[in-house]
Amino acid sequence: MIVADVATHDGPCIPSAAAPSIGEIVGPHDIAFVGRGNAVTSLGLGGHPAGRAGLGPLGGAIDSNPYGLLAEPAQLHVTDAGGNSLISVAADRATAVVTTFAPTPAPPPFHPSEAVPTEVVRGPDGAVYVSNKGNRAGVGEVLRFQP
């Protein structure tokens, strides 16, 4: 997972790049401000896991695609569209999985739809809301939970 500090200067500071090995464009997905105006952005590594061989632990394939950000005083929440999860990032950049989203059931002959969480917000009721677009048409939803 990459959560990058955004440099403070005029003009673009985080480029997008074509990544033929993973079959898509890699670049910033979201931006949030932490502390007193410090900006962070999420940079995705989505695409086919075979294209990311060598990036994971001991050279294994990984699927992490950080997407939405929610900055709060003590932590940053990051939706991981590739890992189907919500991750917390502490001030010292230590990460922890808050929750992993289960697949959405589907009638035969379809396979369950993998969760693809994209955005995260804290609602006025104090709950966390996560949008889940799923991996096929008709399975999008908004999930609510108390971390």
Protein Blocks (a to p, Z undefined) as FASTA:
>chain_A
ZZddddddedjfbdcdddfknopacddfbdcdehjhiacddddfedjfklmgojaghhia
cddddfbdcddfkbccdddfknopacdddfkopacdfbdcdddddddfbdcdddddfbdc
ddfkopacdddebjbehiaccddddZZ
